[in-house]
């Protein structure tokens, strides 16, 4: 078993902490399944634990009643799950864990009716067994490249696998990315995402899985099956257990690392049961099912809310106010509506409050659609009151229920609302029960009117919890507290960004003057509109009315802004594959913008196609000195095909007396369809899941509750203040692939008056709401200094000592540090590019990318990947530079078997470089061929280490020795003296395995070797005959038959003891698969 940094620094502390929480820890064995309570490595359940638990937790009058037959019936329900997709199987298995299964009853019990048998005792955690298995081997189905998977840690409740953990040393490159990638391979997540056509794991282990953990100690993240790497997030709190208590449990530690917080917060037995039962849901997104586990702030908020609900004073007890409610402020994009779902689900299992009627109050139809659909995940029937009459009927009814009440009217014609004239008015007393919980969505809006007075009159004894995604205005905090109660929980903008739950929001100001070509279009607009006025009067009018409605709706000005918007979009946003919203002054302006953007696209395409080849080929540095129109056309030429496909739509609500041309954009069915289309990416392997709709032009619709992660920029051309502004900004803060930040481009001047627009808020409450793009420039300088310091702090100048810098990166930990800091620098650089502030760093970006590429190729470091995180703009820059150096990133490094390898080595400038190139080429060759001939290549690996140790840093002698060794490696195997009939490539790998296994039991003489060689030829010929069968490696029964025949052959000829024969048969099967092409050749 490995005792390296991964085990010592990550795995062992993880298991020790689990043991302290009451988990039983077992060390797995990769050759003996009975160590983990299984008959075979194909089993994923620890059935002995499961059988005992079923008997123990299912009682009749306090005594066990299940017999072996009924236990077998229950176990069979879990084992025989068979669905074409893992997610479907997982959803069904999770249902079985939550609800139990039906088995035959007893004749003397309730007339013999079938009984429900539970796998887990949810109410009494102490009655369950919690087992952690280190190095849990599970064999893969036949026909896969890997015979088995061995997760670092598998966690079981009553013998049922519910969590899989993958650990990586904090010193390796991209440890979390590697761990997550491995978890995805284990459950065939990469195949499901279309990244590979191969099965890479065993889905059976994940049918009952509830979540996956990737950890390198200092950073630990949790995700679910089907999740991509960005969906894995940290669990940063240990609530409802305090951090102080956890530190005490761990011996009084001053500070908890990420792994310790996650283990304490999620894997404490009571917490784990709670998360599975109440905080896990399956939801539909873009036509596919996704599994969602709560984030730590949702778990914490629900616990705090229910603690107050159960122990706070009712209005009758207090004599004045109900003290059971409060405010939950969780920033937008952090899952506020799901928090409501989790709250209702947990409430229904607590005896003290499970009979409550829950009333969800919302004031917008779009929010009602979103929330009621989400609330259906509670498992309850959602009753929606869309009229005051219906609301009254639902609220009068006593007893539990889940009611949606849409009872607040808005007058803005762009906001969907109740039927005309359906004002709330005086509801009167409807229900004085105190077993009512009112959940008010967007509490920051509704608390300023008479709604709560009416609700208080109708439901005088109800508890009230207000949910808001934005802070409460300072002057209203006291009033809000009086209505709901003190704050229950907060999750701020800064916390959400730090967690990676949302991305930062950056703004860029572009006034009307800045939006027009050559600075003249705005003047022309005013001259056309006020031609009869003098020049002085015109300037005064321009200053006064530049942001007035008449100007903001002027078609000529909108056309000018649309041209500027599209140029900006093509240069800064489209290369990242992101989409855009335009927020217009009015519905008329939104419709005008739609047409203007289409015209702007066509004009930009004409400009791009008119460019001469020399201008098209200019890089970012040379383009910086060109006029804005030329720059935009050159960038458009780079994305010409995609730009030509882009589509644009307006999304507005209908109103009386609408112009005929508005109908196209107000039709509700078309609006819903366009919203769905907008959320799809530009590119996807499935044509049905991609869409070129790039822009939505709106007035007020889609500024609240609209969730489209692919949206990267909002172009703002109207005044927004306070909550409306914060709500709108949050449309671009959803995480998506390589999106580093959401961008607000301000044509109205909101950002210039940001302090005034947000003056009603406490400064601490809106910290991080909006940051300037200019703030990214100092970050760029800091990140550049950090990555350069890797070399300069060790006395090296990357600009003049590139070979020494590459040599420095031979250390794996240093390469990992370099990759992390380079990613951070390049991600920021990509965002700033092509703004002028990025240009001074262009040459260093190219230099650092060159060092990275040379290190990756020299050390054959497959883990050293920058990935999509660096962004497409900077990737293009890097690719162009690397290709200019004569390196094609698509062509792998030269192999030692290449006829030109010696020439390649000779071109290296120093003996050290020559030795390094040969050393790492040999290492790569050994890794690549180890499976085909494990004994031989293991010997070569050992010989390489001997050479390196012997010559140390005597580079000339080392280069000479390695050159001779390369020739030896290239020659391959020689025929073994004294042994006839052995083909070095076909038979020798098998003979070495047989000899190695026999030598572990008895010395092998020359005569024994000839005897083994004869048997080896027979065995290989039999294997060749079998593997030539069509589809052999995809047919598990064929493989099991051959494995059995090999075992019998080994036993019959007494090659090894019977105990070793099974292991040797497995290794021979693996060797046969690795050499399939040679064996199958005629």
Phi, psi and omega in degrees: 000140180298135174236031180279191182303324180300315181288310187294318188268339187236299187297308184297314177298325178299311182292322179297319180293320176300317180300321178294337179269002177104009178278143172273126183254129178238136174270119182288170180225133185275003178230356183224100184293335184295340177301327180257021174074025181238154177277333185211153175290352175280343178285139175250343176266144168269090193293329180297318177295319183294317180297315179297321181293318179301318180292323187283321189265347178256105189242154172236114183055040176082004183232147177299147179225347183285134174261177185300322183295315181289326175296317178298324178297317180292315180299322180299325179299321178285323186285329190267010176302127181216107179228153182292338181235142181300318184299320179295317178296321180293321179296318179292318179296321178296322176298318179296320179296323183281318188259339185085183180231159180266132175232168180301138178275188178253144182303326184264016184230111177052047176059027176077013181297152178300146182246149175272126179251130182258141178277333184227139174269102186286329186272340183233084182306327184292345180275352180262159173255134181242116188235132174248125179248122176274135180057069185266102181280135173226125179287144179273158175300156181299152175091007180256159182297321179259137180283331183208164169241149180225082176302147181298316180218133172238134183249135186235139166249118182054038177082006181255124182288122183238342180218138173239133184240132174241125183253145174223147177297138178294348182271352181273164180288132177048057186299318181293319179299319178295318181296316180295318178300321179293319177299320180293323177293322180303321183253022178060032180292328180290325177292318180298330181272001178081015182275343177207158177264359187261145166284132186240353185215208179226107184293338182301325180296339189251005177299320181259008183292138180255326171197167184238144182236129172246129184215145170230027179081297184285342175218122179230133184228154183236141177214184180236169177303141180086351183282145173272168184306318180295343181278349176279124184231157178287156172247103195261359183231155179252005182304147009277000173277135186287155177299324178299318179295321180292317177301321178295320178300328183263024174087022177082031180299141179287325183217137179269139173276175185300318181296317181295322177294318181295314181299314181292325184278326186251329191254002166302128189312315181295322179293317181300315177299320180296316180297315181295318187281320189244341191239027178229128181221162171247133184225161178262131178218119180053040175081005178233154180275134175235149178258133184236128171249139183305153170272164188299325182289331176290316178300314181296314184296318180296316179297318179293320180295316181287330174298315179290321181298322183280330188244352175285161181279140173285171179297322179295319180289323183281328182088350182223300184233156171281129185253021185260358185247197180162192182249134170249109179255103175241122187305153184299141181091359183259010173091039184297317182293326177291329177300321176299318180298312181298323180298314181294319181298315181289322179304322184290348180253004178260121186305323186290335187229004188291344180267008181293146166274129179254124181244117179260121183255123175223163188235009181224140180296322181294323177289324178297318178298315181295311186287320182292325176295319178292318183296336177300342179290348178289343183094355179266160173281124180270123178258122186252124176258105184261002175223158180300321180300314181292321178301315180299318179300316183290323182284331179294328185293126180278162179098176185291165179163167177234109189244134171256123182244111175263096189227023177239131183259137172249159182248354178292120183297345179275354181257126176294139187210190179291173178298147180306135178080001183270057181289153181296307179062201181275110181283334185075175178287122181249321186199116183263013179294142177266003175268051179229133176241121179259122176254116184257116179278146182051056184298338180294336181272308192289340187286352185271001183236197186271004183305312186290331175297318179293319179295320180296324178290320184284321183233070191296337186249012182285151168276149185229129173237124178261132176253136177216145176262355179233158179297163176271134179302139188307312184292343182259358184299318181296314180297318179298318178298322178295324182285311188258326188114178182297163179300134178269314183201148175225145177221105194274172177302314181297318179296316181298318179293317180297327180282345186081009178286330173222165177257157178298157177248121180247146179241155178222123182272130176221099183289172181302319179298322182286348186266355189254148184293130178057016176071016186247339187296321180297318177300318181297322177303310182293321179298322179292320186278331185231049185297334185277355182267157178288169181297319180295318178295323181297319178296321179293318178296319181300315180296322186282324190246014183299335178242025178274165183300318183299320180285317184292341176262357183296121183304322184294318179291320178298321177299318180295316179294322180298320177299315181293319179301313184292322177299315179299315183299316183293326182277326191247333192242312182303321179302336178272359178077024183256163184246180192218153168241145169245123179260108187265165183296325185210174176296321177301315181295323179298317179294321178296319178300320182303311181292322182294325179291323176299314180295321180295321177299314182297320179295317181294322177296320178298317179297318181295317182289341180274351182293144174282157183304324182295318179292321178301328186274355183296143176273181186296324180295313180291325179293334184301332182270358181273158176301154184304322182294320179292317179302313181298319181295322180294318177293323178297324180297329181291334182237032189303315183298315180291320180301321181295335182272345188302142177237159187223141182219151169260145177231106182221158178272152180284160176211161177299146177065030177294146172292151183303325183290349179283338188301323179302329187256355180251347180302121189298321180295318179291325177298312180298319179296318182291324177298316179296320179294319181300327183286346179279150179285167176290325184235140176196147181297332178264112183305331181289345183253012174238158184201137182274005178293111191255330186233138167241125176259124186227168169252296178234336179296150176069014176267352179226131174073004181273122187241101179225092183305332182288349178285122183249343184213145172236123176265116191257119182228037174203165181281133173224144181224157169049232186299322180298321179293312181297322178297316182294317181303323186288354177294338184254009186262007179285145179286147179197114174044242185265019181294116181277325182202158170267147187242132172249118177253118194256112177261351184264330183106014179299317183296326179296330181248032184299318181301319179290317183296331182247018185294341181284354183256152169295132184303322181294330183287335183247017178302123179089004183298322184206128180234152181280146173303328179299334180292342179286337183295313175299325177299320180300316180296317181295314181293324176297316180297321182294317183287324178292329183295339175305325181263314185294327179292347179250020174079018181246143176252109183301336184283336184237348184234055185296320180297318179295324179294318178296319178297322178302326184281009175295336178285123186298320180295322180290322175300319179297316179297317179300314181298317181297311183290326177293319177302312181301314180297313183290328178295316177292318179301318179299323181289320183286324179300139004262029177298151184304329182298340182276339190295324178299343184262000187302313184294323178290327174300315179296318180297311181295323177295324177296315178300316179300312183294317179296319179294318180299319183282321180294314184269005179046048186267095182295336181281346185277074182244133176281334177064186183290350185300338184280344178093154187284328181295312182286331176298320178296316179299314181296314181301317180298318181292315182297320179294324179296338178276359180089013180250122176262111182301339182279345181260126183293163178301153184293141182266157178293342179276354179288137182298337182261012182297318180298319177297319180299317178294320182297333181284347178294145194277346184216159176302324179296316180295321178297313181297319181295317179299315180293316181305310187281334173294320178295314179303317180295318180297320179295313179301319184293327187252001186301320183293330183282334182208071192298319183292313181299312184285337172293322176297317180297320179298317179295321179294321177300314180297324177297317179297314181298318180292323183294317187261345176052237182256023171279083195297322182294313179293323178295317179298320179294315180296319180292326178298318177293323181291324177302316180297321177297316180295320182294326180296332181080199183289145169261158175297140182280127182296140177081003181234121182255154174081009181257115174284123184303327182269326186270308187266326189303319179301322179289319180298320180297321178295316179298316181295316181299317181294319181290325182294338177288346181248328184200148177299147181252113179278174178299319177296318177299322182295319177296321178298314178298321181298318178297315178296323181298316180300317178300313183295316181296320179297322178294317178298318179301316181300320184285315187287347176285349178296139182300128176072023185304312186281001173253001184245106184297324182291322176301315184293318179297324179295314179294319179301317177297321180293321177295317179301314181296322179297315180297320182287317182299322182263006176052042180291318175221167175299156184298328179295326181273345186295320182295317179296318180294323177298320178298315182294323178293324176296315179298319178296322177297320180292319180296332182253026186305315184298320178293318182292323185279345181292142180273000000 
